């Protein structure tokens, strides 16, 4: 097990983001182990509205979104009280990305109410020190989703996934709340190929500000 070094020694909250199916949870689990960091994972499967949402997005969008908003707020509040034995926290989402889904799925009236609640909650939360955005093609994401075969994702169609992917790319290509490393994850396999993770860590350890794009040299 390795500890954070170089640039990573100077940050306390590293967030990993990416669309459904990109593998950010697995990536975070491996990364937190390598860096001896506290791991914070989004609680997808606890949302009681999620399966119904994929079957009827218009009907269940607001309930689904509000559940996630409050659950994410609770988790992000706890990050500020992180385990004192860990210098670094690795989480698999950032709070502000919640708006990606809200803008896609909510009606105008629902979105107005959502924004009022989200604005109040977000003011009390800390921003991540650095963000890694794992980007992949819609085709790769859909393949990953089908292979993992989660019950609540059976109603997820490729058209919605593609729209979501475009929204994710637009959001993170224009993200300015923290430095961000955008990684082309379409072909990488950090679970079975440690070299992919090593390359990403070396690139991350360079530090820097603003937005950087990275594609592992082995692909």
Protein Blocks (a to p, Z undefined) as FASTA:
>chain_A
ZZdehjllmpcbdcddddehilpmmmmmmmmmmnopacddddfklpmklmmmmmommlmm
mmmmmmmmmmmmmmmmmmmmgcfkbfbdcdfbdfklmmmmmmmmmcfklmmmmmmmmmmm
mmmpccdfbdcdddddfklmmmmmmmnopaklmmpcfklmmmmmmmmmmmmmmgckbccd
dddfklgcfklmmklmmmmmmmmmngpghjdddddfkZZ
